[in-house]
Amino acid sequence: MRKTAELDSLAGLTLETLLIGIPALGYVVVLGSAGAGSFGHGSLLQSFLLAGTGVVTAIPLLLFATAARRITMTSLGLLQYIAPTLQFLLGVFVFHEVVSPQRWIGFGVVWVALAIYSLEGITTSRRTRRTRPATP
């Protein structure tokens, strides 16, 4: 939906933030009034750092939204698998998390499907280039 919206990156991010921000702010207020929240209950530095996470999160989202408009949907879809895959690999090989055989199978099935999808795209692209008449 984000790629097809008729808004520039900043306006789109602002709209997304407003849509999710209002319920989130309500939730923070409810937690704070119940004494279960963190914002405003710790040191001034802690509250500043919590508020700053919004800015730190918004910058990559803004850059991503700008870049997503400049690439094909196929490329965007494949790129969406990079972050979770890197997180998975970090968890397994750096932090030595135990992964069940079922999760390994699920991980493998997803990547085999992506490989098949990518190979089909490459094959179709090459076939199209061969059958397309040369332009002077």
C-alpha positions as CSV (number, residue, x, y, z in Angstrom):
1,M,0.0,0.0,0.0
2,R,2.8,2.4,0.9
3,K,4.4,2.2,-2.6
4,T,1.2,3.0,-4.4
5,A,0.0,5.8,-2.1
6,E,-0.1,9.2,-3.9
7,L,1.9,10.9,-1.1
8,D,5.6,11.8,-0.9
9,S,7.7,10.0,1.7
10,L,7.4,12.6,4.4
11,A,3.6,13.1,4.0
12,G,3.1,9.3,4.0
13,L,5.2,8.8,7.1
14,T,3.3,11.6,8.8
15,L,0.0,10.0,7.9
16,E,1.2,6.5,9.1
17,T,2.5,8.0,12.3
18,L,-0.8,9.8,13.0
19,L,-2.8,6.7,12.3
20,I,-0.9,4.5,14.7
21,G,0.3,7.3,17.0
22,I,-3.1,8.2,18.4
23,P,-3.9,4.7,19.7
24,A,-0.3,4.3,20.9
25,L,-0.4,7.5,22.8
26,G,-3.7,6.4,24.5
27,Y,-2.1,3.1,25.5
28,V,1.0,5.0,27.0
29,V,-1.4,7.2,29.0
30,V,-3.3,4.2,30.3
31,L,-0.1,2.4,31.3
32,G,1.3,5.6,32.9
33,S,-1.9,6.2,34.9
34,A,-1.8,2.6,36.1
35,G,1.8,2.9,37.2
36,A,3.0,0.3,34.7
37,G,4.5,2.6,32.1
38,S,8.1,3.6,31.8
39,F,7.8,7.0,30.2
40,G,7.9,9.8,32.8
41,H,8.6,7.4,35.7
42,G,12.3,7.2,35.3
43,S,15.1,9.7,35.1
44,L,14.9,12.7,32.7
45,L,17.6,11.0,30.5
46,Q,15.5,7.8,30.3
47,S,12.4,9.7,29.2
48,F,14.5,11.7,26.7
49,L,15.9,8.5,25.3
50,L,12.5,6.9,25.1
51,A,11.1,9.9,23.2
52,G,14.2,9.9,21.0
53,T,13.5,6.4,19.7
54,G,10.8,7.9,17.6
55,V,13.2,10.0,15.7
56,V,15.8,7.2,15.4
57,T,13.0,5.0,14.0
58,A,11.5,7.6,11.7
59,I,14.7,8.4,9.8
60,P,15.2,4.8,8.4
61,L,11.5,4.6,7.6
62,L,11.6,7.8,5.7
63,L,14.6,6.6,3.7
64,F,13.0,3.2,3.1
65,A,9.8,4.8,1.8
66,T,11.8,7.1,-0.6
67,A,13.8,4.2,-1.9
68,A,10.8,1.8,-2.2
69,R,9.3,4.1,-4.8
70,R,12.4,3.9,-7.0
71,I,12.6,0.1,-7.4
72,T,10.3,-2.6,-8.8
73,M,7.8,-4.4,-6.6
74,T,9.7,-7.6,-7.2
75,S,12.9,-6.2,-5.9
76,L,11.1,-4.6,-2.9
77,G,9.5,-8.0,-2.1
78,L,12.8,-9.8,-2.1
79,L,14.5,-7.1,0.0
80,Q,11.8,-7.6,2.6
81,Y,13.3,-11.0,3.4
82,I,16.8,-9.6,4.1
83,A,16.2,-8.1,7.6
84,P,14.4,-11.2,9.1
85,T,16.9,-13.5,7.5
86,L,19.8,-11.5,9.0
87,Q,18.1,-11.5,12.4
88,F,17.5,-15.2,12.2
89,L,21.2,-15.9,11.2
90,L,22.4,-13.5,14.0
91,G,20.3,-15.4,16.5
92,V,21.6,-18.8,15.4
93,F,25.2,-18.1,14.7
94,V,26.1,-15.2,16.9
95,F,23.8,-15.5,19.9
96,H,23.7,-19.4,19.7
97,E,19.9,-19.6,20.0
98,V,18.5,-23.1,19.7
99,V,16.3,-23.6,16.6
100,S,13.9,-26.4,16.4
101,P,13.9,-28.7,13.4
102,Q,10.4,-27.4,12.4
103,R,11.8,-23.8,12.2
104,W,14.7,-25.0,10.1
105,I,12.3,-26.6,7.8
106,G,10.1,-23.5,7.6
107,F,13.2,-21.3,7.0
108,G,14.3,-23.7,4.2
109,V,10.9,-23.9,2.5
110,V,10.6,-20.1,2.4
111,W,14.1,-19.7,0.9
112,V,13.6,-22.5,-1.6
113,A,10.3,-20.8,-2.7
114,L,12.2,-17.5,-3.1
115,A,14.9,-19.2,-5.1
116,I,12.3,-20.7,-7.5
117,Y,10.5,-17.3,-7.8
118,S,13.8,-15.6,-8.5
119,L,14.9,-18.1,-11.1
120,E,11.5,-17.9,-12.8
121,G,11.9,-14.1,-12.9
122,I,15.4,-14.3,-14.4
123,T,14.3,-16.9,-17.0
124,T,11.3,-14.7,-18.0
125,S,13.5,-11.7,-18.3
126,R,16.0,-13.4,-20.5
127,R,13.3,-14.9,-22.7
128,T,11.7,-11.4,-23.1
129,R,15.1,-9.9,-24.0
130,R,15.7,-12.6,-26.7
131,T,12.3,-12.2,-28.3
132,R,12.2,-8.4,-28.2
133,P,13.3,-6.8,-31.5
134,A,16.5,-4.8,-31.3
135,T,16.1,-1.1,-31.3
136,P,18.5,1.0,-33.3
